Amino acid sequence: MDFRLSVEEEMLKGTIHQFAAKEVAPLAAAVDRDGVFPAKNFKKLGSMGLLGITVPEEFGGAGGTYIDMMIVTEELACACTATAVAFAANAALFSDNLARNGSDYLKQQYLPGACSGELVAGIAMTEPSTGSNVMSMQTRAERRGDHYVLNGSKILITNAPIGDVFIVYAKTNPSGGSDAISAFVVDKTFPGFHRGRAFDKMGWRGSPTGELIFDDCIVPHENLLGSLNRGTDVLMSGLNSERLAMGALSIGLARGAYEFSFQYAKDREQFGQSLIGFQLIQDKLVTMAMHVEMARLLVYKGAAMMDQGTRGRDANLLASYAKLFASEMSMTATTEAVQILGGYGFTKDFPVERMMRDAKINTIGGGTSEIQKMIIMRELLEEQHR
């Protein structure tokens, strides 16, 4: 059991840290204020070979590991949450999933563009009347000759207002229970593909979120992802990497809040001494630092298990542990950072205000904290029956 990063991983971490500090962080406030997609950062991530970090090199990826994915996500989130989300949506939610489940045709068709940043990608699962209850989705896909016809809508979809291609889940066998859903790779150029409204959000403002509408949308048969009626396999295969990536994003965000508030506490004087000299402030900073490290151990252990090919109960349980703890921790840490800055922390002149707003969705997206607790309890109960 070795908790040290390898030489290559340390080099990756250093490279992304420098890139984030010099090119990502200076744009973060404007990206949040204007609510614009960080296109400049996104293109650079593509040119650096990071948007397909776990994708085999033959399809335009970097051939890296899940540990690599967590390193990049954390470093980007420490500087700009929107940029980290842009990375994760392409690298974890779309490209990694397609690389694992797609046919050679689909990989050749979409992965090079997604890895280079030419394509902005995402997944479309949530619907207006179905959030956590995925199996009750209403979007339908019907086979007609050499294509499928999709009808329905998806809501609260990352990159919906600007995306080029999405993994879309739809029911293909309404009476099939767990074998009712199929996954499709849907291109914005397909007839019947429409964008609905975009949302003005509290946080993640530089990550466009909106609605997708499928009105007799024509999807070629070869764009079926995985097997017919086995979309849950595709979905479940990507949940752990998604939850771990959300955990890494939470770590980066909390670390950014900790680092800023630590420096502020050193520089700010009250009652004749710096804030960091007060025990109550020290307590807050120590707790933040400790919890960031605890979350990192969970997330990176989960990523290491995925790199080792661990699947099933152990991997699922750890991914839920990591996502739950890290996301809740990021909310607490950013709130404490605002508290340390006092009135200044409540203004947009300092980044901790943005970080606190960004942190809230971490406890909701990728499976709410309540859903993670349900998953964890289910696994613990099954363990007791063995």
C-alpha positions as CSV (number, residue, x, y, z in Angstrom):
1,M,0.0,0.0,0.0
2,D,1.8,3.1,-1.3
3,F,0.1,6.5,-0.8
4,R,2.7,8.4,-2.8
5,L,2.0,9.7,-6.3
6,S,4.3,8.3,-8.9
7,V,6.9,10.5,-10.6
8,E,4.7,10.8,-13.6
9,E,1.7,11.7,-11.5
10,E,3.7,14.3,-9.6
11,M,4.7,15.8,-13.0
12,L,1.1,15.9,-14.1
13,K,0.0,17.5,-10.9
14,G,2.8,20.2,-11.2
15,T,1.9,20.9,-14.8
16,I,-1.8,21.3,-14.2
17,H,-1.1,23.3,-11.0
18,Q,0.9,25.8,-13.0
19,F,-1.6,26.0,-15.8
20,A,-4.4,26.5,-13.4
21,A,-2.6,29.2,-11.5
22,K,-1.4,31.2,-14.6
23,E,-4.3,30.7,-17.0
24,V,-7.4,29.4,-15.3
25,A,-7.6,31.3,-12.0
26,P,-7.3,34.8,-13.6
27,L,-10.4,34.1,-15.6
28,A,-12.5,32.5,-12.9
29,A,-14.2,35.6,-11.5
30,A,-15.2,36.8,-15.0
31,V,-16.5,33.3,-16.0
32,D,-18.7,33.3,-12.9
33,R,-19.8,36.9,-13.2
34,D,-20.7,36.7,-16.9
35,G,-22.0,33.1,-16.8
36,V,-20.0,32.1,-19.8
37,F,-18.5,28.8,-20.8
38,P,-14.7,28.9,-20.3
39,A,-14.0,28.2,-23.9
40,K,-10.4,29.4,-23.8
41,N,-9.6,27.1,-20.9
42,F,-11.4,24.2,-22.5
43,K,-9.5,24.5,-25.8
44,K,-6.2,24.6,-24.0
45,L,-7.2,21.4,-22.0
46,G,-7.9,19.8,-25.4
47,S,-4.6,20.9,-26.9
48,M,-2.8,19.5,-23.7
49,G,-4.4,16.1,-24.4
50,L,-6.4,16.1,-21.2
51,L,-10.1,16.0,-22.3
52,G,-9.7,12.3,-23.1
53,I,-7.4,11.5,-20.3
54,T,-8.4,7.9,-19.8
55,V,-9.2,7.3,-23.5
56,P,-6.8,5.0,-25.4
57,E,-4.3,6.9,-27.6
58,E,-5.6,5.2,-30.8
59,F,-8.8,7.3,-30.4
60,G,-7.1,10.5,-29.6
61,G,-6.8,10.2,-25.8
62,A,-3.9,10.3,-23.4
63,G,-4.2,6.6,-22.2
64,G,-4.0,7.8,-18.6
65,T,-5.5,6.5,-15.4
66,Y,-8.4,7.4,-13.1
67,I,-5.8,8.7,-10.6
68,D,-4.7,11.1,-13.4
69,M,-8.3,12.2,-13.9
70,M,-8.7,13.0,-10.2
71,I,-5.4,15.0,-10.2
72,V,-6.5,17.1,-13.1
73,T,-10.0,17.6,-11.7
74,E,-8.8,18.7,-8.2
75,E,-6.2,21.1,-9.6
76,L,-8.6,22.8,-12.0
77,A,-11.4,23.0,-9.3
78,C,-9.0,24.7,-6.9
79,A,-8.7,27.6,-9.5
80,C,-12.1,27.6,-11.3
81,T,-15.0,25.3,-10.7
82,A,-16.6,25.9,-14.2
83,T,-13.4,24.8,-15.9
84,A,-13.2,21.7,-13.8
85,V,-16.8,20.9,-14.7
86,A,-16.1,21.5,-18.4
87,F,-13.2,19.0,-18.1
88,A,-15.1,16.4,-16.1
89,A,-18.2,16.5,-18.4
90,N,-16.1,15.7,-21.4
91,A,-13.4,13.4,-19.8
92,A,-15.4,11.5,-17.3
93,L,-19.1,11.6,-18.2
94,F,-18.8,11.3,-22.0
95,S,-15.4,10.2,-23.3
96,D,-14.5,7.6,-20.6
97,N,-18.0,6.1,-20.9
98,L,-17.8,5.9,-24.7
99,A,-14.4,4.5,-24.6
100,R,-15.5,1.6,-22.3
101,N,-18.9,0.9,-23.9
102,G,-18.8,2.1,-27.5
103,S,-18.4,0.3,-30.8
104,D,-15.3,1.0,-32.8
105,Y,-17.5,3.1,-35.1
106,L,-18.7,5.3,-32.3
107,K,-15.2,5.6,-30.8
108,Q,-13.8,6.6,-34.2
109,Q,-16.7,9.0,-34.9
110,Y,-16.7,11.0,-31.7
111,L,-13.7,10.4,-29.4
112,P,-11.1,12.2,-31.4
113,G,-13.2,15.4,-31.4
114,A,-14.2,15.1,-27.8
115,C,-10.6,14.5,-26.8
116,S,-9.2,17.5,-28.7
117,G,-11.9,19.9,-27.5
118,E,-13.4,20.2,-31.0
119,L,-16.6,18.7,-29.6
120,V,-18.3,19.8,-26.3
121,A,-20.0,16.7,-24.9
122,G,-22.2,15.6,-22.0
123,I,-24.8,13.1,-20.8
124,A,-28.6,13.5,-20.7
125,M,-30.4,11.5,-18.1
126,T,-32.5,13.8,-15.8
127,E,-36.0,14.7,-16.8
128,P,-38.6,17.2,-15.6
129,S,-40.5,14.7,-13.6
130,T,-37.7,12.3,-12.7
131,G,-34.6,13.2,-10.8
132,S,-33.1,10.5,-8.6
133,N,-35.7,8.0,-9.8
134,V,-34.0,7.3,-13.2
135,M,-36.0,4.2,-14.0
136,S,-39.2,6.3,-14.3
137,M,-37.9,8.3,-17.2
138,Q,-40.4,9.1,-19.9
139,T,-38.2,9.6,-22.9
140,R,-38.8,6.9,-25.5
141,A,-36.8,5.4,-28.3
142,E,-38.6,3.3,-31.0
143,R,-36.8,1.3,-33.6
144,R,-37.9,2.1,-37.2
145,G,-35.9,0.4,-39.9
146,D,-32.2,1.5,-39.7
147,H,-32.7,4.1,-37.1
148,Y,-34.4,4.9,-33.7
149,V,-36.9,7.7,-33.1
150,L,-36.5,9.5,-29.8
151,N,-39.2,11.5,-28.2
152,G,-39.0,13.3,-24.8
153,S,-37.0,15.9,-23.0
154,K,-34.1,16.1,-20.6
155,I,-33.6,18.9,-18.1
156,L,-30.7,20.3,-15.9
157,I,-28.2,18.9,-18.4
158,T,-24.6,20.2,-18.3
159,N,-23.6,21.7,-21.6
160,A,-27.1,21.5,-23.1
161,P,-27.0,25.1,-24.4
162,I,-23.7,24.6,-26.2
163,G,-23.0,20.9,-26.5
164,D,-22.3,19.0,-29.8
165,V,-22.9,15.5,-28.7
166,F,-24.6,13.7,-25.7
167,I,-25.1,10.2,-24.3
168,V,-28.9,10.1,-24.0
169,Y,-30.8,7.5,-22.0
170,A,-34.3,6.5,-23.2
171,K,-36.8,3.7,-22.6
172,T,-36.8,1.1,-25.4
173,N,-38.8,-1.6,-23.5
174,P,-41.3,0.1,-21.2
175,S,-42.4,-3.2,-19.6
176,G,-38.8,-4.5,-19.1
177,G,-38.0,-3.3,-15.6
178,S,-34.3,-3.0,-15.2
179,D,-34.0,-4.1,-18.9
180,A,-36.0,-1.2,-20.1
181,I,-33.5,1.5,-20.9
182,S,-31.0,2.0,-23.8
183,A,-28.2,4.5,-24.2
184,F,-27.6,6.4,-27.5
185,V,-25.0,8.8,-28.7
186,V,-27.0,11.8,-30.0
187,D,-25.5,14.4,-32.3
188,K,-26.8,18.0,-32.4
189,T,-27.0,17.6,-36.2
190,F,-29.6,14.9,-36.0
191,P,-33.1,15.9,-37.2
192,G,-35.5,16.4,-34.3
193,F,-32.7,17.5,-31.8
194,H,-33.6,20.8,-30.1
195,R,-32.3,22.9,-27.3
196,G,-34.8,24.2,-24.7
197,R,-34.2,26.9,-22.1
198,A,-31.0,27.6,-20.3
199,F,-30.9,28.1,-16.5
200,D,-29.5,31.0,-14.6
201,K,-27.9,29.3,-11.6
202,M,-26.6,30.1,-8.1
203,G,-23.3,28.5,-8.7
204,W,-21.3,26.7,-11.5
205,R,-22.4,29.8,-13.5
206,G,-19.7,29.2,-16.2
207,S,-21.0,25.7,-16.8
208,P,-24.0,26.1,-19.1
209,T,-27.0,24.0,-17.9
210,G,-30.3,23.6,-19.9
211,E,-32.9,21.5,-21.5
212,L,-32.8,19.1,-24.5
213,I,-35.9,18.3,-26.5
214,F,-36.2,15.3,-28.8
215,D,-39.1,15.6,-31.2
216,D,-39.1,12.6,-33.5
217,C,-35.3,12.8,-33.3
218,I,-33.7,10.4,-35.8
219,V,-30.8,8.5,-34.3
220,P,-28.9,6.0,-36.6
221,H,-29.0,2.4,-35.4
222,E,-25.2,2.4,-35.1
223,N,-25.4,5.1,-32.5
224,L,-26.8,2.7,-29.9
225,L,-24.3,2.7,-27.1
226,G,-23.9,-0.8,-25.7
227,S,-26.6,-3.4,-26.1
228,L,-30.3,-2.8,-26.7
229,N,-32.3,-2.6,-23.4
230,R,-29.0,-2.7,-21.4
231,G,-28.6,1.0,-20.9
232,T,-28.5,0.5,-17.2
233,D,-25.2,-1.4,-17.7
234,V,-23.8,1.7,-19.5
235,L,-25.2,4.0,-16.8
236,M,-23.9,2.0,-13.8
237,S,-20.5,1.5,-15.4
238,G,-20.0,5.3,-15.4
239,L,-21.5,6.2,-12.0
240,N,-18.4,5.4,-9.9
241,S,-16.1,7.5,-12.1
242,E,-18.7,10.3,-12.1
243,R,-19.0,10.2,-8.3
244,L,-15.2,10.1,-7.8
245,A,-14.8,13.0,-10.2
246,M,-17.4,15.0,-8.2
247,G,-15.4,14.1,-5.1
248,A,-12.2,15.4,-6.7
249,L,-13.9,18.6,-7.8
250,S,-15.2,19.0,-4.2
251,I,-11.6,18.6,-2.8
252,G,-10.2,21.1,-5.2
253,L,-12.9,23.7,-4.4
254,A,-12.5,23.2,-0.6
255,R,-8.7,23.3,-1.0
256,G,-9.0,26.6,-2.8
257,A,-11.2,28.1,-0.1
258,Y,-8.8,26.8,2.6
259,E,-5.7,28.2,0.9
260,F,-7.2,31.6,0.4
261,S,-8.7,31.9,3.9
262,F,-5.4,30.7,5.4
263,Q,-3.4,33.4,3.7
264,Y,-6.1,36.0,4.5
265,A,-5.9,35.0,8.2
266,K,-2.2,35.5,8.1
267,D,-2.4,38.9,6.6
268,R,-5.5,40.3,8.4
269,E,-4.9,42.0,11.7
270,Q,-7.5,42.4,14.5
271,F,-7.0,43.4,18.1
272,G,-3.3,43.9,17.5
273,Q,-2.5,40.5,16.0
274,S,-3.1,38.5,12.9
275,L,-6.3,36.5,12.7
276,I,-4.4,33.3,12.5
277,G,-3.1,33.8,16.0
278,F,-6.6,33.3,17.4
279,Q,-7.4,29.8,18.5
280,L,-10.9,29.8,17.0
281,I,-9.5,30.7,13.6
282,Q,-6.8,28.0,14.0
283,D,-9.5,25.5,14.8
284,K,-11.4,26.3,11.6
285,L,-8.3,26.1,9.4
286,V,-7.0,22.9,11.0
287,T,-10.5,21.2,10.5
288,M,-10.6,22.4,6.9
289,A,-7.1,21.0,6.1
290,M,-7.8,17.7,7.9
291,H,-11.1,17.2,6.0
292,V,-9.6,18.0,2.7
293,E,-6.9,15.3,3.3
294,M,-9.5,12.8,4.5
295,A,-11.6,13.4,1.4
296,R,-8.6,13.0,-0.9
297,L,-7.7,9.6,0.7
298,L,-11.2,8.4,-0.1
299,V,-11.4,9.7,-3.6
300,Y,-7.9,8.6,-4.6
301,K,-8.4,5.2,-3.1
302,G,-11.6,4.8,-5.2
303,A,-9.7,5.9,-8.3
304,A,-6.9,3.4,-7.5
305,M,-9.4,0.6,-7.2
306,M,-10.9,1.5,-10.6
307,D,-7.4,1.5,-12.1
308,Q,-6.9,-2.0,-10.6
309,G,-10.1,-3.2,-12.2
310,T,-12.1,-3.5,-9.0
311,R,-15.8,-3.5,-9.6
312,G,-19.0,-4.5,-7.7
313,R,-19.9,-3.8,-4.1
314,D,-16.5,-2.6,-2.8
315,A,-16.0,-0.1,-5.6
316,N,-19.6,1.1,-5.4
317,L,-19.5,1.6,-1.6
318,L,-16.2,3.5,-1.7
319,A,-17.4,5.8,-4.5
320,S,-20.5,6.7,-2.5
321,Y,-18.4,7.2,0.6
322,A,-16.1,9.5,-1.3
323,K,-18.7,11.5,-3.1
324,L,-20.8,12.0,0.1
325,F,-18.0,13.0,2.4
326,A,-16.2,15.2,-0.1
327,S,-19.2,17.1,-1.3
328,E,-20.6,17.8,2.2
329,M,-17.0,18.7,3.2
330,S,-16.7,21.3,0.4
331,M,-20.0,23.0,1.5
332,T,-18.7,23.2,5.1
333,A,-15.2,24.3,4.2
334,T,-16.3,27.1,1.9
335,T,-18.8,28.3,4.4
336,E,-16.1,28.4,7.0
337,A,-13.9,30.3,4.6
338,V,-16.6,33.0,4.2
339,Q,-16.8,33.1,8.0
340,I,-13.1,33.7,8.4
341,L,-13.2,36.6,6.0
342,G,-16.3,38.0,7.8
343,G,-18.1,40.8,5.9
344,Y,-15.5,40.7,3.2
345,G,-16.3,37.0,2.6
346,F,-19.9,38.0,1.8
347,T,-18.8,40.3,-1.1
348,K,-17.9,39.4,-4.6
349,D,-14.5,41.1,-4.1
350,F,-13.2,37.9,-2.7
351,P,-13.4,34.4,-4.3
352,V,-14.7,32.5,-1.3
353,E,-18.2,33.9,-2.0
354,R,-18.1,32.3,-5.4
355,M,-16.7,29.1,-4.0
356,M,-19.5,28.8,-1.4
357,R,-22.1,29.2,-4.1
358,D,-20.3,26.6,-6.3
359,A,-20.1,24.1,-3.5
360,K,-23.8,23.6,-3.0
361,I,-24.5,21.7,-6.2
362,N,-21.8,19.2,-5.3
363,T,-24.2,17.7,-2.7
364,I,-26.9,17.4,-5.4
365,G,-25.3,16.5,-8.7
366,G,-24.1,13.0,-9.4
367,G,-26.5,11.6,-6.9
368,T,-27.7,13.6,-3.9
369,S,-26.2,13.1,-0.5
370,E,-29.5,11.4,0.5
371,I,-29.2,9.0,-2.4
372,Q,-25.5,8.2,-1.4
373,K,-26.6,7.4,2.1
374,M,-29.3,5.1,0.7
375,I,-26.7,3.3,-1.4
376,I,-24.3,3.0,1.5
377,M,-26.9,1.6,3.8
378,R,-28.1,-0.9,1.2
379,E,-24.5,-2.1,0.8
380,L,-24.0,-2.3,4.6
381,L,-27.2,-4.3,5.0
382,E,-26.2,-6.7,2.3
383,E,-22.9,-7.2,4.0
384,Q,-24.6,-8.2,7.2
385,H,-26.6,-10.9,5.4
386,R,-23.5,-12.6,4.0
